[in-house]
Amino acid sequence: MASTMRNTKIAEAVTQSTTVSKQGLFERAFAFAFKGLVYAQIWEDPVVDMEALSIQPDSRIITIASGGCNVLSYLVANPAQIIAVDLNTAHIALNKLKAVAAQHLPDHAHFHRFFAEADRAENLRAYRDHIRPHLDETSRSYWEGRDLAGRRRIGGFSSGLYKRGLLGGFIGTAHLLARLYKIDLKMMLTASTLEEQRAMFEQHLAPVFDKKFVRWLTDQPPALFGLGIPPAQFEALAGDEKMADVLRKRLEKLACDFEIRENYFAWQAFGRGYGKGADKPLPPYLQAANYDLVRARAGRVEVEHANFVERLQVSADASLDRYVLLDAQDWMNDQQLTLLWSEITRTARPGSRVLFRTAAEPSLLPGRVPDDLLARWDYRAEDSLGYTARDRSSIYGGVHLYVLK
């Protein structure tokens, strides 16, 4: 996985317009931006996922890997196997690093320091002594190579990993923009009650979205590439509203609907990290109470650089039963959706569950996937509304669960 390796699969996934069109240029710009590290931390709530998936000891999960937090967090629920696939080679390297670290770092203190703090010089020594000897050559070459800024990638774990990557850069830019309006986003972390959180949001954050420059900026699709939102998903997210208004609603949910002291997504957004101290909120895989389980089960994770559909096509009939698509379907046209659901249905065991998220609120499948194919699945509409409400990441309009009839 050399740094010069081209992620051609990403370009194939997101480019649907002609090269000479404005939309086509946006899609190719997004594909270029998406080739490097995008998510140092995944932005889907694994607690909601595990509730919706109802993982059993014989469950075989296939999921998009992304930043790997949820892949390792699912191990807490004790599945038989997790197949993590991704088009992004940086995400593949990060997932392999996490799986190896879980198995070979000496103890939870090292594991916590490496991924929860991710800004300590000692992490480079831990990488050299405990992780590097067990890492595959491709992943090792990636981490010991240099990014576009000339920095060694593994150095991110000594200088603040969560400030790197496309999303880390986006959040950093948001903090800079807020400071131009004399707002320190970190103040949200000082709130001790939901009432204080709402007061801070309404007084300081909400008015920013009425600024002319912010309303213009957020209407430009490239401005949201850092959130991992391709042009096609940008349109679905905006709908009939101005993008600034949509983003304000999503930020309001993050800032006001969940106690910040218990929501690590809010810490990432407002503090650019998980925070210091054992009392700070963490994803399940980093919690001390789950460390032994994650360490013992990390060998059940298989990480592959592959297209989700292509991986299904080489899987046997009725061989899988839990599918996690993240928001990938927002990128797809009707033909791609039909192929995906045909392969999901073929490979699904009885009682299989499919979980996905959408930028807009409703499920995108009705009217786009053939009725006879979709009729084999039961859409859990009421449950899905509950999952959406409880998703602490607050980014998505909808969290959707389908169960094989």
C-alpha positions in Angstrom: 0.0 0.0 0.0 2.6 2.5 -1.1 1.6 6.2 -0.8 1.6 6.5 -4.5 -0.9 3.7 -5.0 -4.0 5.0 -6.9 -7.4 4.3 -5.3 -9.1 3.8 -8.7 -12.0 2.0 -7.0 -13.0 5.2 -5.3 -13.2 7.1 -8.6 -15.3 4.3 -10.0 -17.7 4.5 -7.1 -18.3 8.2 -7.0 -18.1 9.4 -10.7 -21.4 9.1 -12.5 -21.4 12.4 -14.5 -19.5 13.3 -17.7 -16.0 14.7 -17.2 -16.8 18.0 -18.9 -19.8 18.8 -16.6 -19.7 20.8 -13.4 -21.0 17.8 -11.5 -18.4 15.5 -13.1 -15.6 17.9 -12.1 -16.9 17.9 -8.5 -17.1 14.1 -8.4 -13.5 13.8 -9.6 -12.3 16.3 -7.2 -14.0 14.4 -4.4 -12.5 11.1 -5.6 -9.0 12.8 -5.4 -9.6 14.1 -1.9 -10.9 10.8 -0.8 -7.8 8.9 -1.7 -5.9 9.7 1.5 -7.0 9.2 5.1 -10.5 10.5 5.5 -11.8 9.3 8.9 -9.4 8.7 11.8 -12.6 8.0 13.7 -15.8 6.6 12.2 -18.9 8.8 12.6 -21.6 6.2 13.1 -22.7 5.3 16.6 -21.6 1.6 17.4 -24.0 1.4 20.4 -27.0 2.0 18.1 -25.5 -0.4 15.5 -25.1 -3.2 18.0 -28.7 -2.7 19.2 -30.0 -2.8 15.7 -27.9 -5.7 14.5 -28.7 -7.9 17.4 -25.4 -9.7 17.0 -25.3 -13.4 18.0 -22.4 -15.7 18.6 -22.8 -17.3 15.1 -23.2 -13.9 13.3 -21.0 -13.3 10.3 -20.8 -9.5 9.7 -19.7 -7.7 6.6 -19.2 -4.0 7.0 -17.5 -1.0 5.4 -14.4 -0.5 7.4 -14.0 3.3 7.5 -11.9 4.3 10.5 -12.2 0.9 12.2 -13.7 2.1 15.5 -17.0 0.2 14.9 -15.3 -2.9 13.5 -13.5 -3.4 16.7 -16.4 -2.2 18.8 -18.7 -4.9 17.3 -16.3 -7.5 18.9 -17.8 -6.6 22.3 -21.1 -8.3 21.1 -19.2 -11.5 20.3 -19.8 -12.2 16.6 -18.2 -15.2 14.9 -16.5 -13.2 12.2 -16.3 -9.6 10.9 -15.3 -8.9 7.3 -14.3 -5.3 6.9 -14.0 -4.0 3.4 -13.1 -0.5 2.1 -12.2 1.2 -1.1 -9.7 3.5 0.7 -6.3 2.0 1.2 -5.6 4.4 4.1 -8.6 3.0 5.9 -7.4 -0.5 5.2 -4.0 0.3 6.8 -5.7 2.0 9.8 -8.0 -1.0 10.4 -5.1 -3.5 10.2 -3.1 -1.3 12.6 -5.9 -1.3 15.1 -6.5 -5.0 14.9 -2.7 -5.7 15.4 -2.5 -3.2 18.2 -5.4 -4.7 20.0 -3.6 -8.1 20.0 0.0 -7.1 20.6 0.2 -3.9 22.7 1.1 -5.0 26.3 -2.0 -3.7 28.1 -5.0 -1.4 28.1 -2.8 1.6 29.2 -0.8 1.3 26.0 -3.9 0.7 23.9 -5.6 3.7 25.4 -2.6 6.0 25.0 -2.1 4.9 21.4 -5.7 5.5 20.1 -7.6 7.5 22.8 -4.8 10.1 23.3 -3.0 9.6 20.0 -0.6 12.5 20.7 2.2 11.0 22.8 5.8 10.4 21.7 5.7 7.1 23.5 3.3 5.8 20.9 6.1 5.7 18.3 8.2 3.5 20.5 5.1 1.3 21.1 4.6 1.0 17.4 8.2 0.0 16.8 8.4 -2.5 19.6 4.9 -4.1 19.6 3.0 -3.4 16.4 5.5 -3.1 13.6 6.8 -6.7 13.9 3.3 -8.1 13.4 2.0 -5.7 10.7 1.8 -6.8 7.1 4.3 -5.3 4.7 1.8 -3.2 2.8 0.4 -1.6 5.9 3.8 -1.1 7.4 4.9 0.7 4.2 1.9 2.9 4.4 2.5 4.0 8.0 6.2 4.5 7.6 5.7 6.4 4.4 4.9 10.2 4.1 1.8 12.1 3.4 1.4 15.0 1.0 2.8 17.4 3.6 5.9 15.3 4.0 5.1 14.0 7.4 5.6 10.3 8.4 2.1 8.9 8.7 2.8 7.0 11.9 3.8 10.3 13.4 0.2 11.2 13.6 -0.1 9.1 16.8 2.5 11.3 18.5 1.1 14.7 17.4 -2.7 14.3 17.3 -4.1 11.7 14.9 -7.6 13.1 15.1 -6.4 16.4 13.7 -5.3 14.7 10.5 -7.2 13.2 7.6 -9.9 14.9 5.6 -12.4 15.0 8.4 -9.8 16.2 10.9 -8.9 19.0 8.5 -12.6 19.9 8.1 -13.2 20.1 11.8 -10.0 22.2 12.2 -11.3 24.6 9.5 -14.6 24.8 11.3 -12.8 25.8 14.5 -10.8 28.4 12.6 -14.0 29.8 11.0 -15.7 30.0 14.4 -12.7 32.0 15.8 -13.1 34.5 13.0 -16.5 35.2 14.5 -15.0 35.3 18.0 -16.3 31.8 19.0 -14.3 29.1 20.8 -16.0 25.8 20.0 -14.3 24.2 22.9 -16.5 26.1 25.3 -19.2 23.5 24.6 -17.1 21.0 26.5 -17.5 23.0 29.7 -21.3 22.6 29.9 -22.4 20.4 32.7 -26.1 20.1 31.9 -28.3 19.8 28.8 -29.8 23.2 29.6 -26.3 24.8 29.5 -25.5 23.0 26.3 -28.6 24.4 24.6 -28.0 27.9 25.9 -24.5 27.9 24.6 -25.6 26.6 21.2 -28.4 29.1 20.8 -26.3 32.1 21.9 -23.0 31.3 20.2 -23.3 28.6 17.5 -26.7 29.0 15.9 -26.2 32.6 14.8 -23.1 31.7 12.7 -25.3 29.8 10.2 -27.0 33.1 9.4 -23.8 34.8 8.3 -23.7 35.5 4.6 -20.3 34.0 4.1 -21.2 30.8 5.9 -24.4 30.4 3.9 -22.5 30.9 0.7 -19.7 28.6 1.7 -21.9 25.7 2.7 -23.7 25.9 -0.6 -20.5 24.8 -2.4 -20.3 21.0 -2.6 -16.5 21.0 -2.2 -16.8 22.7 1.1 -18.3 19.5 2.6 -15.9 17.0 1.1 -14.2 17.0 4.5 -17.3 15.4 5.9 -17.0 12.6 3.3 -20.0 13.9 1.4 -19.7 13.4 -2.3 -21.7 15.7 -4.7 -24.6 13.2 -5.1 -25.0 13.0 -1.4 -24.8 16.7 -1.1 -28.0 17.1 -3.0 -29.8 14.5 -1.0 -28.6 16.1 2.3 -29.8 19.6 1.2 -33.1 18.6 -0.2 -35.3 21.7 -0.5 -33.4 23.6 2.2 -30.3 25.7 2.3 -27.4 23.6 3.4 -26.6 26.0 6.2 -30.0 25.3 7.7 -29.5 21.6 7.4 -26.1 21.7 9.0 -27.4 23.9 11.8 -30.1 21.3 12.6 -27.5 18.5 12.7 -25.2 20.5 14.9 -28.0 21.3 17.2 -28.7 17.7 17.7 -25.1 17.0 18.5 -24.8 19.9 20.8 -28.2 19.7 22.6 -29.7 16.3 22.5 -27.1 14.2 24.3 -25.0 15.0 27.4 -21.6 16.1 26.1 -19.8 14.4 29.0 -21.1 11.1 27.7 -20.8 11.7 24.0 -17.4 11.2 22.4 -18.6 12.4 19.0 -19.2 15.8 20.6 -15.7 15.7 22.1 -14.3 15.1 18.6 -16.3 17.9 17.0 -15.8 20.5 19.7 -12.4 19.4 21.2 -10.7 17.7 18.2 -10.0 14.5 20.2 -11.3 12.3 22.9 -10.1 14.5 25.8 -7.6 13.7 28.5 -8.4 11.6 31.6 -10.1 8.2 32.3 -13.5 9.9 32.8 -13.8 11.0 29.2 -16.3 9.2 26.9 -14.9 6.6 24.5 -16.1 4.2 21.8 -16.7 0.7 23.1 -13.4 -0.8 21.8 -11.3 1.7 23.8 -13.2 1.3 27.1 -11.2 -0.4 29.8 -14.1 -2.8 30.6 -14.1 -4.1 27.1 -10.3 -4.4 26.5 -9.9 -8.1 27.3 -12.8 -9.0 25.0 -11.5 -6.9 22.1 -8.0 -8.3 22.5 -9.2 -11.9 22.6 -11.5 -11.5 19.6 -9.5 -9.2 17.3 -8.3 -12.2 15.3 -11.9 -12.7 14.1 -11.6 -9.5 12.0 -10.7 -9.8 8.3 -9.7 -6.6 6.5 -9.9 -6.4 2.7 -9.3 -3.7 0.1 -12.5 -4.4 -1.9 -15.7 -3.1 -3.2 -18.6 -4.2 -1.0 -20.6 -5.7 -3.9 -17.5 -7.5 -5.4 -16.8 -9.0 -2.0 -20.4 -10.3 -1.9 -20.1 -11.7 -5.3 -17.4 -14.1 -4.2 -19.3 -15.2 -1.1 -21.4 -18.3 -1.0 -25.2 -18.4 -0.9 -26.7 -17.9 2.6 -23.2 -17.3 4.1 -23.7 -14.0 5.9 -26.3 -12.4 8.2 -25.3 -8.9 9.3 -24.6 -6.2 6.7 -23.5 -2.6 7.6 -23.4 -0.3 4.6 -22.8 3.0 6.4 -24.0 5.7 4.0 -22.5 4.2 0.8 -25.9 3.8 -0.9 -26.2 7.6 -1.1 -23.4 7.4 -3.7 -25.2 4.8 -5.8 -27.5 4.9 -8.9 -30.5 2.6 -9.2 -28.6 0.0 -11.1 -25.9 -0.2 -8.5 -28.5 -0.4 -5.7 -30.3 -3.3 -7.4 -27.0 -5.2 -7.9 -26.1 -4.6 -4.3 -29.4 -5.8 -2.9 -29.5 -8.8 -5.2 -26.2 -9.9 -3.8 -27.2 -9.2 -0.2 -30.3 -11.2 -0.7 -28.4 -14.1 -2.3 -25.8 -14.3 0.5 -28.2 -13.6 3.4 -29.0 -16.3 5.9 -32.6 -16.4 7.4 -33.1 -13.5 9.7 -30.4 -11.4 8.3 -30.2 -7.8 9.1 -29.1 -4.8 7.0 -28.2 -1.5 8.6 -27.5 1.7 6.7 -27.6 5.5 7.1 -28.8 8.2 4.7 -28.1 11.9 4.5 -31.8 12.6 4.0 -34.4 11.3 6.5 -36.3 8.6 4.5 -35.0 5.3 3.3 -33.8 5.6 -0.3 -34.7 2.1 -1.4 -38.5 2.3 -2.3 -39.0 3.0 -6.0 -35.3 2.5 -6.8 -34.9 -1.2 -6.0 -37.3 -3.6 -7.8 -40.4 -4.2 -5.7 -40.2 -8.0 -5.8 -36.6 -7.9 -4.5 -37.4 -5.3 -1.7 -40.5 -7.3 -0.8 -38.3 -10.0 0.6 -37.2 -7.6 3.3 -39.1 -6.1 6.2 -38.4 -2.5 6.8 -38.5 -1.8 10.6 -39.8 1.8 10.3 -40.6 2.4 13.9 -37.3 0.9 15.1 -35.4 2.9 12.5 -36.9 6.2 13.9 -35.6 5.2 17.3 -32.2 4.4 16.1 -32.0 7.7 14.2 -33.0 9.6 17.4 -30.4 7.8 19.5 -27.5 8.1 17.1 -25.1 10.3 19.0 -23.0 11.2 16.0 -26.0 13.3 14.8 -24.7 13.6 11.2 -27.3 11.5 9.4 -30.9 12.1 8.6 -31.9 8.5 8.9 -30.6 5.2 10.4 -32.4 2.3 8.7 -32.9 -1.4 9.5 -34.1 -4.1 7.1 -34.7 -7.7 8.2 -35.0 -10.7 5.8 -38.5 -12.1 6.0 
